[in-house]
Amino acid sequence: MTDARAALRSLIPDALRQFESAGRQTLRTCASAGFAGSQKAPSCPPLQSGEDLIDLAAAECGRLQGEATGRALRRELEERFHAQTANHLGVDFHPEFFQGDLLFAMGCRHAVPVFSCGGVPADNVAFPRGLLLSRGQPGDNFFGCEKLPVLSGRHRHQLVSLMPAFDAATVRAACAGLPGRLPDPADCAALAQLVQQLYLHPRVLAQRLFREQAGIMNGLLWQAAIQPACGLPPLATLDMQWLCSQLLRHDLQQPGTLARRLLLEPALLAAVWEELNGDRACWTGDEQALCRGTFLFWGVGEHGRGLALTPSDRFSKLTSFKHPGWSMVLTAQNIREALEQGRLVPSLFLSFAVTCLARGLRCAGGVFQAAYLPRMAQGLAAALRRCGEPALAGRVEGGAPSCQVCTGLLPLRIPRPEGSDPDAMQAGRAAGPAELWLAGGLSPALWQRLCDTAASDALAVSLPYHYDDLLGAHAGDPVRQALLREAAAAACSLPFLTARHGENCHA
């Protein structure tokens, strides 16, 4: 066990520190009060007011999900300026993302703000093209997850923020093909009903872009997978890259904003490039080529594909090393026009710079974000100091809130199929919204059991998943087997879904 935790601690140290510090505290306590190290209060006000972000998010949410949800989101953000920022934009069938939303919701009162990353291709792990079922071969921890496509693969390489809307004919064809995909006819019928309820909703079909459809469908899925008696606030999913594009267009017109200085001062850009080169969620490479990430924005190429960008001409221009014909001189007008026309999509770094580092949005993220978001603040502050701006650097560091990990614990479980390793069977598999739907929805009793789960037990059943994910483990790995035994021991106190097509219960 020590070997496994040591291996994971070297890869996700900040997340493990937060999870382990919680000990036997309940998940509700952790979500409401914060894990240790995640509640550092800003030492000074943020550089900019977050009121424009609140106005923008509430208006867009109200347009997509109705005025009542828009008002609820506004009230939530005004009282607690926070959002879940771990998810990839799509319909949140991924168990890790959905359970992260549930954990985050334990600390929300009026709405559950989820600002999802749309700057990823549509073939990402969240599978925006359809449903995910937590099933697989015996011995699998998660990666045997079964994909049920609803949309074609035509746009799978396109950035999710830019995907066009789908139409009803595509969805009806997918539903017609479901009976041959699953062995249980009742499961097929129930999931076909769920697909129709989400994808064929009139408000969904009325939208122009997939990002708009995804936001509405996530709200509908939240309602479908959770019984109303649980009393959870509505889910409000918005595309973080779209939000940031609108904020950037505004900031570029305002003297003194962080975005204007960052994008239009070559010396500062050069310092930022050097300070954050090689860091996760930023960029890795030189001015001729990148081997990971992109600088400031994703350029948009043919068929909506994201193009990694590098600086050139002494940081006065962005170019694509793989597509030499793509270049843009960094002027306020050029950037604003490119954002408006969909030729640029903000990177993760720029998105967090505009929301968290400039406006003080508190971001609840995943196991990596707990480390890379503070590092972004440190790197930007160091760059500002190099450019003779120590006061501004202090404001960036002092005004940036810490990052709470809300995605990465998977305490809600379903039984494993027969034939699994005994320890794996006892530990179960992570449940997602599809499993909740098949079980009749999250009940008040199950929700209470989930809220009362000890953080240490939730961590124990989640470690095998992270071990598989980060270290590429295999079924015969003795360290993995030790993790599964610990998970099996902890699972006896966890909420389990044990019914199908009816009222769920807990062990």
C-alpha positions in Angstrom: 0.0 0.0 0.0 2.8 2.4 0.8 4.4 1.7 -2.6 1.1 2.5 -4.3 0.4 5.7 -2.5 4.1 6.8 -2.9 3.8 6.2 -6.6 0.6 8.2 -6.8 1.9 10.9 -4.5 4.7 11.6 -6.9 2.2 12.2 -9.7 -0.8 13.9 -7.9 0.8 15.2 -4.6 -1.6 18.1 -4.0 -4.7 16.1 -4.6 -3.6 13.3 -2.4 -2.6 15.7 0.3 -6.1 17.2 0.3 -7.9 13.9 0.2 -5.7 12.3 2.9 -6.0 15.3 5.2 -9.7 14.9 5.4 -9.5 11.5 7.1 -12.8 10.4 8.6 -14.6 13.7 7.8 -17.7 13.2 5.8 -17.8 14.2 2.1 -20.4 16.9 2.9 -18.1 18.4 5.5 -15.2 18.4 3.0 -17.3 19.9 0.2 -18.8 22.6 2.5 -15.8 23.5 4.5 -13.1 22.5 2.1 -10.2 20.0 2.2 -7.1 21.1 4.2 -5.0 23.4 2.1 -7.8 24.3 -0.3 -9.4 27.1 1.6 -6.5 29.7 1.6 -8.3 33.0 1.7 -7.0 35.6 -0.8 -4.7 38.1 0.9 -5.9 41.0 -1.3 -8.9 41.7 -3.6 -8.6 40.4 -7.1 -7.4 42.6 -9.9 -10.8 42.9 -11.5 -14.4 42.6 -10.4 -16.2 39.3 -11.2 -19.5 41.0 -11.7 -19.2 40.9 -15.5 -18.6 37.1 -15.4 -21.6 36.7 -13.1 -23.8 38.7 -15.5 -22.6 36.8 -18.5 -23.0 33.3 -16.9 -26.4 34.1 -15.5 -27.7 35.5 -18.8 -26.4 32.6 -20.9 -27.7 30.0 -18.4 -31.1 31.7 -18.4 -31.2 31.7 -22.2 -30.4 28.0 -22.3 -32.0 26.5 -19.2 -34.7 29.0 -18.4 -34.9 32.2 -16.3 -35.4 30.4 -13.0 -32.1 28.5 -13.4 -30.4 31.7 -14.6 -31.5 33.5 -11.4 -30.4 30.6 -9.2 -27.0 30.6 -10.8 -26.6 34.4 -10.3 -27.5 34.0 -6.6 -25.0 31.1 -6.2 -22.2 33.1 -7.8 -23.0 36.2 -5.9 -22.9 34.4 -2.6 -20.0 32.0 -3.4 -18.0 33.0 -6.4 -17.0 29.4 -7.3 -17.4 26.9 -10.1 -16.6 23.3 -10.9 -13.9 23.5 -13.7 -12.7 19.9 -13.9 -15.1 18.6 -16.6 -14.7 18.3 -20.4 -17.7 19.8 -22.2 -20.2 17.2 -23.2 -23.0 15.3 -21.6 -21.5 14.2 -18.2 -21.9 10.4 -18.4 -18.3 10.0 -17.3 -18.5 8.6 -13.7 -15.5 10.6 -12.5 -17.0 13.9 -13.8 -20.5 13.2 -12.6 -19.5 12.1 -9.1 -17.3 15.2 -9.0 -20.4 17.3 -9.7 -22.2 15.5 -6.9 -19.4 16.2 -4.4 -19.3 19.8 -5.5 -23.1 20.1 -5.2 -22.8 19.3 -1.5 -21.3 22.8 -1.0 -23.9 24.6 -3.2 -27.2 26.1 -2.2 -28.9 27.6 -5.2 -27.3 26.2 -8.3 -24.3 24.0 -9.2 -22.0 26.1 -11.5 -20.0 23.9 -13.9 -17.7 25.7 -16.3 -16.6 22.9 -18.6 -13.6 22.9 -20.9 -14.7 23.1 -24.6 -11.2 23.5 -25.9 -10.7 19.7 -26.3 -11.4 17.5 -29.3 -14.6 15.6 -29.4 -12.8 12.2 -29.1 -11.7 13.0 -25.6 -12.2 10.6 -22.6 -15.6 12.1 -21.7 -17.0 10.8 -25.0 -19.2 13.8 -26.0 -20.6 11.6 -28.8 -22.9 9.5 -26.6 -23.3 7.5 -23.4 -20.8 5.8 -21.1 -21.7 2.7 -19.2 -19.6 1.6 -16.3 -19.1 -2.0 -17.6 -16.2 -3.9 -18.9 -14.2 -7.1 -18.7 -13.7 -8.8 -15.4 -10.7 -7.3 -13.7 -11.0 -3.9 -15.4 -11.1 -1.0 -13.0 -12.7 1.6 -15.3 -11.1 1.5 -18.7 -13.4 -1.3 -20.0 -16.1 1.4 -19.9 -18.6 0.7 -22.7 -19.4 3.5 -25.2 -22.8 3.8 -26.7 -22.6 6.3 -29.6 -25.5 8.6 -30.2 -23.8 11.0 -32.6 -21.6 10.1 -35.6 -17.8 10.3 -35.6 -17.8 13.0 -38.2 -16.8 15.8 -35.8 -14.6 13.7 -33.5 -11.5 15.8 -34.2 -13.2 19.1 -33.9 -12.9 21.3 -30.8 -16.1 20.7 -28.7 -16.7 24.5 -28.4 -17.0 24.8 -32.2 -19.1 21.6 -33.0 -22.3 22.3 -34.8 -25.6 21.2 -33.4 -26.9 17.7 -34.1 -30.3 16.9 -35.5 -33.1 14.5 -34.5 -32.5 12.1 -37.4 -29.1 11.2 -36.0 -30.5 10.5 -32.6 -33.4 8.4 -33.8 -31.0 6.2 -35.9 -28.8 5.7 -32.8 -31.9 4.6 -30.7 -32.9 2.1 -33.4 -29.5 0.5 -33.1 -29.4 0.2 -29.3 -31.1 -3.3 -29.1 -28.1 -5.0 -30.5 -25.6 -3.3 -28.3 -26.6 -4.6 -24.8 -27.6 -8.1 -23.7 -30.5 -6.9 -21.5 -33.6 -5.8 -23.5 -34.9 -3.8 -20.5 -31.6 -1.9 -20.3 -31.8 -1.1 -24.0 -35.3 0.2 -23.7 -34.5 2.3 -20.6 -31.4 3.8 -22.1 -33.2 4.5 -25.4 -35.8 6.4 -23.3 -33.1 8.4 -21.6 -31.4 9.3 -25.0 -34.7 10.5 -26.3 -35.4 12.5 -23.2 -32.1 14.3 -23.5 -31.2 14.5 -27.1 -34.7 15.0 -28.6 -35.8 17.6 -26.1 -37.3 20.5 -28.1 -35.0 23.1 -26.4 -32.0 21.0 -27.2 -32.9 20.6 -30.9 -33.6 24.4 -31.2 -29.9 25.3 -30.5 -27.4 26.2 -33.1 -24.2 24.8 -31.5 -23.4 21.6 -29.7 -22.0 23.6 -26.7 -25.4 25.0 -26.2 -27.1 21.6 -26.5 -24.6 20.1 -24.1 -25.4 22.6 -21.4 -29.1 22.0 -21.6 -28.7 18.2 -21.7 -26.5 18.2 -18.6 -29.3 20.0 -16.7 -31.8 17.4 -18.0 -29.5 14.5 -17.1 -29.1 15.9 -13.6 -32.9 15.9 -13.2 -33.2 12.5 -14.7 -30.5 10.8 -12.6 -31.5 12.4 -9.2 -34.9 12.0 -7.6 -36.5 15.4 -6.8 -36.9 14.6 -3.2 -33.1 14.8 -2.8 -33.5 18.6 -3.0 -30.3 19.2 -5.0 -29.9 22.6 -6.7 -30.1 22.7 -10.5 -26.9 22.0 -12.5 -25.8 24.9 -14.6 -23.2 23.8 -17.2 -21.6 26.4 -19.5 -18.6 26.3 -21.9 -15.7 27.9 -20.1 -13.9 28.7 -23.4 -17.0 30.6 -24.6 -17.3 32.5 -21.4 -13.6 33.5 -21.5 -13.9 34.5 -25.2 -16.6 37.0 -24.3 -14.6 38.3 -21.3 -11.4 38.7 -23.4 -13.3 40.6 -26.1 -14.4 43.1 -23.3 -11.0 43.2 -21.5 -9.1 44.0 -24.7 -11.0 47.3 -24.9 -10.3 48.2 -21.3 -6.9 49.8 -20.4 -5.2 48.1 -17.4 -7.0 44.7 -17.5 -4.8 41.7 -17.1 -5.7 40.2 -20.4 -4.9 43.4 -22.3 -1.5 43.6 -20.7 -0.8 39.9 -21.1 -1.7 39.7 -24.8 -0.3 43.0 -26.0 3.0 43.5 -24.2 5.7 41.3 -25.9 8.1 41.6 -23.0 5.5 40.2 -20.6 4.5 37.5 -23.0 8.2 36.4 -23.4 8.5 36.2 -19.6 5.3 34.2 -19.3 6.5 31.8 -22.0 9.7 31.1 -20.2 8.2 30.8 -16.7 5.5 28.3 -17.6 7.2 26.4 -20.4 7.1 22.7 -19.5 4.3 23.0 -16.9 1.1 20.9 -17.1 -1.9 22.5 -18.8 0.4 25.1 -20.3 2.9 24.4 -23.1 6.1 22.5 -23.7 8.5 23.3 -26.6 10.3 26.1 -28.3 9.4 28.8 -30.8 9.7 26.3 -33.7 7.7 23.5 -32.3 5.5 22.3 -29.4 5.4 18.8 -28.1 2.5 19.5 -25.8 -0.2 22.2 -25.3 -0.5 25.5 -27.0 0.5 29.1 -26.2 -2.4 31.4 -25.2 -5.0 30.1 -27.7 -5.8 27.2 -29.9 -5.9 28.3 -33.5 -8.8 26.8 -35.5 -7.9 25.0 -38.7 -9.9 23.1 -41.3 -13.0 21.3 -40.0 -12.7 23.0 -36.7 -9.5 21.2 -35.6 -7.4 22.9 -32.9 -4.0 24.1 -34.0 -1.2 24.4 -31.4 0.2 28.0 -31.6 3.7 29.3 -30.9 5.0 32.9 -30.6 7.1 34.5 -33.3 8.5 37.9 -34.4 9.6 38.6 -30.8 6.3 37.7 -29.3 4.3 40.0 -31.5 2.6 37.3 -33.5 1.2 33.7 -33.1 1.8 31.0 -35.7 1.1 27.4 -36.2 4.3 25.3 -36.7 2.3 22.5 -38.4 0.2 24.8 -40.5 2.6 27.7 -41.7 -0.3 29.5 -43.4 -1.9 30.2 -40.1 -0.6 33.3 -38.3 -1.9 36.4 -36.5 -0.3 39.6 -35.4 -1.3 40.2 -31.7 -3.4 43.4 -31.8 -6.5 44.0 -29.8 -8.6 44.3 -33.0 -7.2 41.1 -34.5 -7.7 39.1 -31.4 -11.3 40.4 -30.9 -12.2 39.6 -34.5 -10.7 36.2 -34.4 -12.6 35.3 -31.2 -15.8 36.6 -32.7 -15.3 34.6 -35.9 -14.4 31.4 -34.1 -10.8 31.4 -35.3 -9.3 31.3 -31.8 -10.3 29.4 -28.7 -8.7 30.4 -25.4 -6.3 27.9 -23.9 -6.6 26.5 -20.3 -3.9 29.0 -19.1 -5.6 32.0 -20.6 -9.0 30.8 -19.4 -7.9 30.6 -15.8 -5.9 33.8 -16.1 -9.1 35.7 -17.1 -11.4 34.0 -14.5 -9.4 32.9 -11.5 -6.2 35.0 -11.6 -7.9 38.3 -12.8 -11.4 38.0 -11.3 -10.9 35.7 -8.3 -13.2 32.9 -9.4 -12.7 30.0 -7.0 -12.2 26.9 -9.1 -12.9 23.3 -7.9 -11.0 20.9 -10.1 -9.5 17.5 -10.6 -6.4 15.8 -9.3 -4.1 17.7 -11.6 -5.7 21.1 -11.4 -4.9 21.4 -7.7 -1.2 21.6 -8.7 -1.2 23.4 -12.0 -3.6 26.3 -11.2 -1.4 27.6 -8.3 1.6 27.1 -10.6 0.0 29.3 -13.2 -0.4 32.0 -10.7 3.2 31.7 -9.5 4.5 31.7 -13.1 2.5 34.7 -14.1 3.5 36.6 -11.0 7.2 35.8 -11.6 6.9 37.0 -15.2 5.4 40.3 -13.9 8.2 40.8 -11.5 10.7 40.2 -14.3 9.0 43.1 -16.2 9.3 45.5 -13.2 5.7 45.0 -11.9 6.1 43.7 -8.3 2.9 45.3 -7.1 0.8 43.7 -9.9 2.6 40.4 -9.3 1.6 40.5 -5.6 -2.0 41.2 -6.6 -2.0 38.2 -8.9 -0.6 35.9 -6.2 -2.5 37.4 -3.3 -5.9 37.6 -5.1 -5.9 34.1 -6.6 -7.9 31.6 -4.5 -6.6 28.1 -3.9 -8.0 25.2 -5.8 -10.2 22.6 -4.1 -10.2 19.1 -5.6 -13.8 17.9 -6.1 -13.3 15.5 -9.0 -11.3 12.3 -8.4 -13.3 10.5 -5.6 -15.6 7.8 -6.8 -17.6 6.6 -3.7 -20.9 5.8 -5.4 -20.5 2.2 -6.7 -22.3 -0.6 -8.6 -21.5 -4.4 -8.3 -19.0 -5.9 -10.6 -19.9 -8.6 -13.0 -19.5 -12.2 -12.0 -16.0 -13.6 -12.8 -14.1 -10.6 -11.5 -11.3 -10.9 -8.9 -13.1 -11.3 -5.5 -11.5 -8.1 -4.1 -12.5 -6.2 -7.2 -16.1 -7.5 -7.0 -16.4 -6.4 -3.4 -15.0 -2.9 -4.3 -17.5 -2.6 -7.1 -17.2 -0.2 -10.0 -17.8 3.6 -10.2 -21.4 4.4 -11.0 -22.3 7.1 -13.4 -25.7 8.8 -14.3 -26.6 6.0 -16.7 -26.4 3.5 -13.9 -28.4 5.8 -11.7 -31.1 6.1 -14.3 -31.3 2.4 -14.7 -31.7 2.1 -10.9 -34.5 4.6 -10.6 -32.4 7.6 -9.8 -30.4 8.8 -6.8 -32.8 8.5 -3.8 -32.8 10.7 -0.7 -31.5 7.7 1.4 -28.7 7.1 -1.1 -27.9 10.8 -1.3 -27.7 11.0 2.5 -25.4 7.9 2.6 -23.2 9.5 0.0 -23.0 12.8 2.0 -22.1 10.8 5.1 -19.4 8.8 3.5 -16.0 9.2 5.1 -13.4 10.8 2.8 -10.9 8.1 3.6 -13.3 5.4 2.4 -14.0 7.3 -0.8 -10.3 7.7 -1.4 -9.6 4.0 -0.8 -12.1 2.9 -3.5 -10.8 5.6 -5.9 -7.1 4.8 -5.7 -7.2 1.7 -8.0 -8.8 3.9 -10.7 -6.0 6.5 -10.5 -3.4 3.8 -10.3 -4.6 2.3 -13.5 -5.0 5.6 -15.2 -1.7 7.1 -14.3 0.6 4.1 -14.2 -1.0 1.8 -16.8 -1.4 -1.0 -14.3 -2.4 -4.6 -15.3 -4.6 -7.1 -13.5 -1.7 -9.2 -12.1 0.2 -6.2 -10.6 0.6 -7.0 -6.8 0.5 -3.3 -5.9 -2.8 -3.0 -7.7 -4.1 -6.1 -6.0 -3.2 -4.6 -2.6 -5.1 -1.4 -3.6 -8.2 -3.5 -4.5 -8.1 -5.3 -1.2 -8.1 -1.9 0.6 -10.9 -0.8 -1.6 -12.9 -3.9 -0.8 -12.5 -3.3 2.9 -13.7 0.3 2.6 -16.5 -0.5 0.2 -18.7 -2.1 2.9 -19.5 1.4 4.2 -20.2 2.9 0.8 -23.5 3.6 -1.0 -24.1 0.9 -3.7 -26.7 0.8 -6.5 -28.2 -2.7 -6.3 -31.4 -2.5 -8.3 -32.3 -2.1 -12.0 -35.4 -0.4 -13.5 -36.8 0.4 -10.1 -36.1 2.0 -6.8 -32.4 1.9 -5.8 -31.1 1.0 -2.4 -27.9 1.0 -0.5 -25.8 -1.6 1.2 
